[in-house]
């Protein structure tokens, strides 16, 4: 079977050095995502709970945040709301937040969007899926 990619499947490379905050509590999922992000030439800061994601987002600029839905200490929805409130209070740029969840339930996905996430990526996903989502939300210049 010939599996050539059509031009509509083509996604350009991400800018080298894209700064991505990965908030994922599951170790195996985090390791997979970190490997995929390195493959896409991203710089990664990886945390394991929502409270740590908020602290990381306050401490340094990111181009994109990948936020798991279910995490200990503070869940992804709450962390997103806190980050959005901080961005508003400090007049900081609105960093795209991509929700990541294992549930394809419409209510959960809508809850992510209602919390302020920009898009939801349902696990499991391929590196190409991640690349497409990041390219859609990645600024043309990286955070400084």
MDTraj code that builds the backbone (N, CA, C; nanometers):
import mdtraj as md
import numpy as np

residues = "UNK UNK UNK UNK UNK UNK UNK UNK UNK UNK UNK UNK UNK UNK UNK UNK UNK UNK UNK UNK UNK UNK UNK UNK UNK UNK UNK UNK UNK UNK UNK UNK UNK UNK UNK UNK UNK UNK UNK UNK UNK UNK UNK UNK UNK UNK UNK UNK UNK UNK UNK UNK UNK UNK UNK UNK UNK UNK UNK UNK UNK UNK UNK UNK UNK UNK UNK UNK UNK UNK UNK UNK UNK UNK UNK UNK UNK UNK UNK UNK UNK UNK UNK UNK UNK UNK UNK UNK UNK UNK UNK UNK UNK UNK UNK UNK UNK UNK UNK UNK UNK UNK UNK UNK UNK UNK UNK UNK UNK UNK UNK UNK UNK UNK UNK UNK UNK UNK UNK UNK UNK UNK UNK UNK UNK UNK UNK UNK UNK UNK UNK UNK UNK UNK UNK UNK UNK UNK UNK UNK UNK UNK UNK UNK".split()
xyz = np.array([
    [0.0838, -0.1174, 0.0000],
    [0.0000, 0.0000, 0.0000],
    [0.0888, 0.1244, 0.0000],
    [0.0647, 0.2152, -0.0885],
    [0.1416, 0.3382, -0.0988],
    [0.0831, 0.4419, -0.0032],
    [0.1663, 0.4912, 0.0879],
    [0.1178, 0.5873, 0.1863],
    [0.1864, 0.7222, 0.1696],
    [0.1905, 0.7731, 0.0487],
    [0.2501, 0.9038, 0.0260],
    [0.1636, 1.0105, 0.0904],
    [0.2306, 1.1114, 0.1413],
    [0.1589, 1.2218, 0.2035],
    [0.1208, 1.3229, 0.0970],
    [0.0021, 1.3747, 0.1066],
    [-0.0399, 1.4792, 0.0141],
    [0.0102, 1.6133, 0.0654],
    [0.0070, 1.7147, -0.0202],
    [0.0542, 1.8470, 0.0193],
    [-0.0312, 1.9053, 0.1313],
    [-0.1569, 1.8639, 0.1418],
    [-0.2410, 1.9168, 0.2492],
    [-0.2016, 1.8600, 0.3850],
    [-0.1259, 1.7483, 0.3879],
    [-0.0775, 1.6906, 0.5127],
    [0.0523, 1.7552, 0.5596],
    [0.1167, 1.8332, 0.4740],
    [0.2457, 1.8924, 0.5057],
    [0.2313, 2.0002, 0.6126],
    [0.3155, 1.9914, 0.7130],
    [0.3218, 2.0951, 0.8154],
    [0.4667, 2.1411, 0.8212],
    [0.4916, 2.2711, 0.8032],
    [0.6299, 2.3192, 0.8092],
    [0.6916, 2.2933, 0.9464],
    [0.8239, 2.2912, 0.9501],
    [0.8933, 2.2751, 1.0772],
    [0.8615, 2.3921, 1.1691],
    [0.8606, 2.3638, 1.2968],
    [0.8439, 2.4695, 1.3961],
    [0.9746, 2.5474, 1.4057],
    [0.9680, 2.6729, 1.4474],
    [1.0927, 2.7468, 1.4677],
    [1.1776, 2.6763, 1.5733],
    [1.3070, 2.6634, 1.5483],
    [1.3950, 2.5991, 1.6459],
    [1.3928, 2.6784, 1.7758],
    [1.3912, 2.6074, 1.8853],
    [1.3971, 2.6732, 2.0154],
    [1.2641, 2.7187, 2.0705],
    [1.1536, 2.6718, 2.0145],
    [1.0220, 2.7060, 2.0692],
    [1.0198, 2.6655, 2.2161],
    [0.9766, 2.7549, 2.3006],
    [0.9715, 2.7265, 2.4446],
    [0.8335, 2.6717, 2.4791],
    [0.8318, 2.5472, 2.5257],
    [0.7063, 2.4798, 2.5579],
    [0.7066, 2.4394, 2.7050],
    [0.6014, 2.4777, 2.7749],
    [0.5786, 2.4293, 2.9106],
    [0.4883, 2.3075, 2.8998],
    [0.5364, 2.1942, 2.9478],
    [0.4602, 2.0696, 2.9472],
    [0.4167, 2.0391, 3.0899],
    [0.2867, 2.0374, 3.1135],
    [0.2311, 2.0018, 3.2444],
    [0.1606, 1.8676, 3.2292],
    [0.2244, 1.7616, 3.2768],
    [0.1737, 1.6244, 3.2614],
    [0.2182, 1.5436, 3.3825],
    [0.1231, 1.4872, 3.4569],
    [0.1580, 1.4144, 3.5787],
    [0.1998, 1.2701, 3.5549],
    [0.1549, 1.2089, 3.4477],
    [0.1885, 1.0691, 3.4206],
    [0.3295, 1.0613, 3.3614],
    [0.4169, 0.9890, 3.4294],
    [0.5579, 0.9834, 3.3900],
    [0.5774, 0.9323, 3.2473],
    [0.5083, 0.8244, 3.2099],
    [0.5280, 0.7697, 3.0748],
    [0.4746, 0.8655, 2.9684],
    [0.3606, 0.9289, 2.9944],
    [0.3093, 1.0282, 2.8990],
    [0.4033, 1.1474, 2.8881],
    [0.4587, 1.1893, 3.0015],
    [0.5515, 1.3024, 3.0010],
    [0.6775, 1.2683, 2.9216],
    [0.7316, 1.1492, 2.9426],
    [0.8522, 1.1093, 2.8687],
    [0.8256, 1.1034, 2.7190],
    [0.7095, 1.0503, 2.6800],
    [0.6751, 1.0450, 2.5377],
    [0.6638, 1.1864, 2.4810],
    [0.5912, 1.2729, 2.5512],
    [0.5715, 1.4100, 2.5026],
    [0.7036, 1.4859, 2.4963],
    [0.7897, 1.4673, 2.5965],
    [0.9204, 1.5333, 2.5949],
    [1.0017, 1.4887, 2.4741],
    [0.9997, 1.3588, 2.4447],
    [1.0708, 1.3084, 2.3272],
    [1.0151, 1.3653, 2.1983],
    [0.8824, 1.3714, 2.1889],
    [0.8188, 1.4279, 2.0693],
    [0.8547, 1.5752, 2.0539],
    [0.8526, 1.6493, 2.1636],
    [0.8858, 1.7921, 2.1579],
    [1.0326, 1.8141, 2.1224],
    [1.1222, 1.7298, 2.1754],
    [1.2641, 1.7400, 2.1365],
    [1.2799, 1.7114, 1.9875],
    [1.2078, 1.6114, 1.9383],
    [1.2110, 1.5788, 1.7954],
    [1.1681, 1.6999, 1.7120],
    [1.0747, 1.7782, 1.7650],
    [1.0258, 1.8973, 1.6956],
    [1.1127, 2.0202, 1.7245],
    [1.2265, 1.9999, 1.7895],
    [1.3272, 2.1035, 1.8168],
    [1.2802, 2.2082, 1.9173],
    [1.1962, 2.1665, 2.0106],
    [1.1456, 2.2583, 2.1129],
    [1.2328, 2.2528, 2.2376],
    [1.2378, 2.3636, 2.3086],
    [1.2953, 2.3683, 2.4429],
    [1.1801, 2.3398, 2.5385],
    [1.2033, 2.2528, 2.6355],
    [1.0937, 2.2048, 2.7193],
    [1.1223, 2.2315, 2.8665],
    [1.0221, 2.2805, 2.9349],
    [1.0197, 2.2799, 3.0809],
    [0.9029, 2.1888, 3.1156],
    [0.9309, 2.0860, 3.1946],
    [0.8302, 1.9851, 3.2241],
    [0.7989, 1.9847, 3.3735],
    [0.6697, 1.9911, 3.4054],
    [0.6235, 1.9882, 3.5447],
    [0.5165, 1.8803, 3.5587],
    [0.4888, 1.8407, 3.6836],
    [0.3996, 1.7271, 3.7063],
    [0.2661, 1.7616, 3.7713],
    [0.2391, 1.8909, 3.7953],
    [0.1083, 1.9271, 3.8497],
    [0.0742, 2.0699, 3.8102],
    [-0.0522, 2.1052, 3.8285],
    [-0.0997, 2.2357, 3.7858],
    [-0.0385, 2.3515, 3.8619],
    [-0.0148, 2.3332, 3.9925],
    [0.0461, 2.4407, 4.0713],
    [0.1872, 2.4701, 4.0212],
    [0.2622, 2.3656, 3.9887],
    [0.3968, 2.3848, 3.9338],
    [0.3900, 2.4516, 3.7964],
    [0.2856, 2.4222, 3.7201],
    [0.2681, 2.4870, 3.5893],
    [0.2459, 2.6368, 3.6062],
    [0.1648, 2.6744, 3.7045],
    [0.1412, 2.8169, 3.7309],
    [0.2720, 2.8848, 3.7688],
    [0.3497, 2.8232, 3.8574],
    [0.4770, 2.8823, 3.8997],
    [0.5738, 2.8954, 3.7824],
    [0.5808, 2.7936, 3.6981],
    [0.6696, 2.7996, 3.5813],
    [0.6254, 2.9091, 3.4851],
    [0.4946, 2.9215, 3.4648],
    [0.4422, 3.0242, 3.3740],
    [0.4697, 3.1644, 3.4278],
    [0.4725, 3.1797, 3.5601],
    [0.5055, 3.3092, 3.6206],
    [0.6549, 3.3387, 3.6094],
    [0.7371, 3.2342, 3.6124],
    [0.8822, 3.2514, 3.6203],
    [0.9492, 3.2821, 3.4871],
    [0.8918, 3.2350, 3.3772],
    [0.9579, 3.2544, 3.2476],
    [0.8567, 3.2545, 3.1345],
    [0.8931, 3.3162, 3.0221],
    [0.8006, 3.3200, 2.9084],
    [0.8015, 3.1882, 2.8301],
    [0.6853, 3.1521, 2.7790],
    [0.6708, 3.0340, 2.6944],
    [0.5970, 3.0729, 2.5678],
    [0.6216, 2.9971, 2.4618],
    [0.5491, 3.0175, 2.3365],
    [0.4157, 2.9446, 2.3386],
    [0.4128, 2.8283, 2.4044],
    [0.2928, 2.7445, 2.4130],
    [0.2992, 2.6667, 2.5443],
    [0.1821, 2.6409, 2.6012],
    [0.1715, 2.5555, 2.7198],
    [0.0859, 2.4347, 2.6830],
    [0.1376, 2.3147, 2.7098],
    [0.0600, 2.1908, 2.6955],
    [0.0153, 2.1515, 2.8358],
    [-0.1150, 2.1519, 2.8597],
    [-0.1702, 2.1366, 2.9944],
    [-0.2588, 2.0125, 3.0022],
    [-0.2140, 1.9135, 3.0799],
    [-0.2964, 1.7953, 3.1034],
    [-0.4211, 1.8353, 3.1823],
    [-0.5285, 1.7651, 3.1587],
    [-0.6564, 1.7943, 3.2246],
    [-0.6558, 1.7467, 3.3695],
    [-0.6207, 1.6193, 3.3908],
    [-0.6231, 1.5586, 3.5244],
    [-0.4822, 1.5577, 3.5820],
    [-0.4595, 1.6367, 3.6872],
    [-0.3298, 1.6391, 3.7554],
    [-0.3526, 1.6575, 3.9046],
    [-0.2565, 1.6133, 3.9860],
    [-0.2689, 1.6339, 4.1304],
    [-0.2380, 1.7792, 4.1682],
    [-0.2631, 1.8114, 4.2919],
    [-0.2384, 1.9425, 4.3524],
    [-0.3325, 2.0473, 4.2937],
    [-0.3255, 2.0685, 4.1631],
    [-0.4154, 2.1611, 4.0939],
    [-0.4398, 2.1041, 3.9547],
    [-0.5667, 2.0881, 3.9163],
    [-0.5960, 2.0302, 3.7846],
    [-0.5681, 2.1318, 3.6733],
    [-0.5696, 2.0833, 3.5513],
    [-0.5367, 2.1667, 3.4363],
    [-0.6319, 2.2827, 3.4133],
    [-0.7604, 2.2610, 3.4401],
    [-0.8568, 2.3701, 3.4225],
    [-0.8296, 2.4831, 3.5212],
    [-0.8083, 2.4479, 3.6461],
    [-0.7811, 2.5497, 3.7478],
    [-0.6505, 2.6219, 3.7169],
    [-0.5472, 2.5467, 3.6814],
    [-0.4187, 2.6083, 3.6473],
    [-0.4341, 2.7048, 3.5300],
    [-0.5133, 2.6664, 3.4314],
    [-0.5361, 2.7542, 3.3162],
    [-0.6054, 2.8823, 3.3591],
    [-0.7070, 2.8700, 3.4429],
    [-0.7778, 2.9901, 3.4909],
    [-0.6829, 3.0836, 3.5667],
    [-0.5966, 3.0256, 3.6495],
    [-0.5014, 3.1070, 3.7259],
    [-0.4025, 3.1756, 3.6314],
    [-0.3502, 3.1018, 3.5345],
    [-0.2560, 3.1604, 3.4383],
    [-0.3229, 3.2720, 3.3594],
    [-0.4450, 3.2503, 3.3143],
    [-0.5169, 3.3547, 3.2385],
    [-0.5393, 3.4787, 3.3258],
    [-0.5747, 3.4584, 3.4527],
    [-0.5956, 3.5721, 3.5429],
    [-0.4651, 3.6488, 3.5645],
    [-0.3538, 3.5767, 3.5794],
    [-0.2237, 3.6419, 3.5952],
    [-0.1855, 3.7204, 3.4703],
    [-0.2107, 3.6632, 3.3532],
    [-0.1797, 3.7334, 3.2284],
    [-0.2595, 3.8627, 3.2185],
    [-0.3860, 3.8569, 3.2569],
    [-0.4707, 3.9764, 3.2532],
    [-0.4220, 4.0803, 3.3540],
    [-0.3939, 4.0359, 3.4762],
    [-0.3529, 4.1280, 3.5827],
    [-0.2202, 4.1966, 3.5529],
    [-0.1304, 4.1262, 3.4854],
    [0.0027, 4.1818, 3.4573],
    [0.0147, 4.2353, 3.3149],
    [-0.0955, 4.2342, 3.2417],
    [-0.0966, 4.2788, 3.1016],
    [0.0074, 4.2032, 3.0179],
    [0.0251, 4.0754, 3.0502],
    [0.1195, 3.9898, 2.9782],
    [0.0546, 3.9347, 2.8526],
    [0.1359, 3.8961, 2.7542],
    [0.0788, 3.8349, 2.6335],
    [0.0021, 3.7070, 2.6683],
    [-0.1001, 3.6802, 2.5903],
    [-0.1818, 3.5595, 2.6099],
    [-0.1105, 3.4426, 2.5429],
    [-0.0518, 3.3567, 2.6245],
    [0.0196, 3.2396, 2.5741],
    [-0.0825, 3.1322, 2.5393],
    [-0.0738, 3.0729, 2.4203],
    [-0.1666, 2.9642, 2.3867],
    [-0.1516, 2.8472, 2.4843],
    [-0.2642, 2.7979, 2.5321],
    [-0.2656, 2.6807, 2.6198],
    [-0.3440, 2.5713, 2.5485],
    [-0.2762, 2.4594, 2.5254],
    [-0.3370, 2.3441, 2.4590],
    [-0.3695, 2.2412, 2.5665],
    [-0.4965, 2.2108, 2.5810],
    [-0.5382, 2.1089, 2.6756],
    [-0.5056, 1.9707, 2.6215],
    [-0.4629, 1.8827, 2.7105],
    [-0.4316, 1.7451, 2.6728],
    [-0.5113, 1.6543, 2.7656],
    [-0.5908, 1.5663, 2.7072],
    [-0.6751, 1.4782, 2.7878],
    [-0.6890, 1.3414, 2.7222],
    [-0.7109, 1.2413, 2.8047],
    [-0.7359, 1.1071, 2.7532],
    [-0.8838, 1.0865, 2.7241],
    [-0.9654, 1.1830, 2.7607],
    [-1.1097, 1.1712, 2.7414],
    [-1.1544, 1.2499, 2.6192],
    [-1.2273, 1.1831, 2.5330],
    [-1.2841, 1.2517, 2.4164],
    [-1.4277, 1.2956, 2.4447],
    [-1.4670, 1.2916, 2.5715],
    [-1.6029, 1.3316, 2.6083],
    [-1.6214, 1.4802, 2.5788],
    [-1.7265, 1.5145, 2.5063],
    [-1.7476, 1.6554, 2.4704],
    [-1.7511, 1.7493, 2.5905],
    [-1.8101, 1.7065, 2.7021],
    [-1.8195, 1.7938, 2.8195],
    [-1.6813, 1.8259, 2.8758],
    [-1.5919, 1.7276, 2.8767],
    [-1.4568, 1.7514, 2.9276],
    [-1.3798, 1.8441, 2.8345],
    [-1.3905, 1.8198, 2.7054],
    [-1.3228, 1.9068, 2.6082],
    [-1.3769, 2.0489, 2.6170],
    [-1.5082, 2.0635, 2.6304],
    [-1.5677, 2.1967, 2.6420],
    [-1.5245, 2.2640, 2.7717],
    [-1.5110, 2.1859, 2.8782],
    [-1.4630, 2.2407, 3.0047],
    [-1.3235, 2.2993, 2.9921],
    [-1.2394, 2.2338, 2.9140],
    [-1.1046, 2.2862, 2.8888],
    [-1.1126, 2.4210, 2.8179],
    [-1.1954, 2.4284, 2.7156],
    [-1.2100, 2.5536, 2.6402],
    [-1.2706, 2.6624, 2.7278],
    [-1.3701, 2.6266, 2.8080],
    [-1.4338, 2.7235, 2.8975],
    [-1.3356, 2.7780, 3.0013],
    [-1.2372, 2.6973, 3.0396],
    [-1.1370, 2.7401, 3.1377],
    [-1.0358, 2.8370, 3.0773],
    [-1.0332, 2.8462, 2.9448],
    [-0.9396, 2.9377, 2.8799],
    [-0.8358, 2.8703, 2.7930],
    [-0.8458, 2.7377, 2.7792],
    [-0.7549, 2.6691, 2.6873],
    [-0.7969, 2.7028, 2.5451],
    [-0.7003, 2.7025, 2.4546],
    [-0.7280, 2.7426, 2.3169],
    [-0.7691, 2.6269, 2.2271],
    [-0.7263, 2.5079, 2.2616],
    [-0.7566, 2.3887, 2.1824],
    [-0.7364, 2.2685, 2.2727],
    [-0.7931, 2.1553, 2.2339],
    [-0.7788, 2.0323, 2.3116],
    [-0.7239, 1.9236, 2.2208],
    [-0.6209, 1.8566, 2.2692],
    [-0.5587, 1.7453, 2.1987],
    [-0.5891, 1.6195, 2.2795],
    [-0.6540, 1.5217, 2.2152],
    [-0.6961, 1.3998, 2.2852],
    [-0.5887, 1.2925, 2.2707],
    [-0.5479, 1.2354, 2.3862],
    [-0.4509, 1.1256, 2.3884],
    [-0.5213, 0.9957, 2.3515],
    [-0.4538, 0.9044, 2.2882],
    [-0.3172, 0.9164, 2.2371],
    [-0.3156, 0.9933, 2.1051],
    [-0.2038, 1.0544, 2.0772],
    [-0.1890, 1.1270, 1.9516],
    [-0.0492, 1.1022, 1.8965],
    [-0.0330, 1.1303, 1.7686],
    [0.0946, 1.1116, 1.7006],
    [0.1772, 1.2397, 1.7069],
    [0.3066, 1.2272, 1.6838],
    [0.3944, 1.3443, 1.6782],
    [0.3428, 1.4426, 1.5736],
    [0.2956, 1.3919, 1.4600],
    [0.2437, 1.4800, 1.3539],
    [0.1224, 1.5592, 1.4024],
    [0.0376, 1.4979, 1.4852],
    [-0.0776, 1.5701, 1.5415],
    [-0.0299, 1.6834, 1.6317],
    [0.0682, 1.6535, 1.7155],
    [0.1252, 1.7543, 1.8045],
    [0.1884, 1.8673, 1.7236],
    [0.2605, 1.8310, 1.6195],
    [0.3249, 1.9313, 1.5348],
    [0.2215, 2.0244, 1.4711],
    [0.1130, 1.9681, 1.4213],
    [0.0086, 2.0508, 1.3591],
    [-0.0525, 2.1478, 1.4590],
    [-0.0815, 2.0988, 1.5794],
    [-0.1416, 2.1848, 1.6816],
    [-0.0435, 2.2946, 1.7225],
    [0.0812, 2.2579, 1.7460],
    [0.1804, 2.3582, 1.7846],
    [0.2000, 2.4618, 1.6747],
    [0.2054, 2.4167, 1.5506],
    [0.2250, 2.5113, 1.4402],
    [0.1075, 2.6084, 1.4301],
    [-0.0113, 2.5583, 1.4560],
    [-0.1302, 2.6429, 1.4499],
    [-0.1240, 2.7555, 1.5538],
    [-0.0641, 2.7289, 1.6689],
    [-0.0643, 2.8251, 1.7786],
    [0.0694, 2.8922, 1.8038],
    [0.1746, 2.8418, 1.7438],
    [0.3087, 2.8936, 1.7704],
    [0.3275, 3.0301, 1.7061],
    [0.3803, 3.1257, 1.7813],
    [0.4126, 3.2546, 1.7185],
    [0.5303, 3.2360, 1.6227],
    [0.5444, 3.3264, 1.5293],
    [0.6535, 3.3149, 1.4326],
    [0.7882, 3.3463, 1.4949],
    [0.7893, 3.4200, 1.6040],
    [0.9119, 3.4404, 1.6801],
    [0.8906, 3.3769, 1.8156],
    [0.9972, 3.3282, 1.8757],
    [0.9835, 3.2575, 2.0022],
    [0.9921, 3.3534, 2.1196],
    [0.9456, 3.3066, 2.2351],
    [0.9445, 3.3890, 2.3568],
    [1.0857, 3.4316, 2.3920],
    [1.0967, 3.5488, 2.4519],
    [1.2296, 3.5947, 2.4940],
    [1.2263, 3.6435, 2.6363],
])
top = md.Topology()
chain = top.add_chain()
for i, resn in enumerate(residues, 1):
    res = top.add_residue(resn, chain, resSeq=i)
    for name in ("N", "CA", "C"):
        top.add_atom(name, md.element.get_by_symbol(name[0]), res)
traj = md.Trajectory(xyz[None], top)
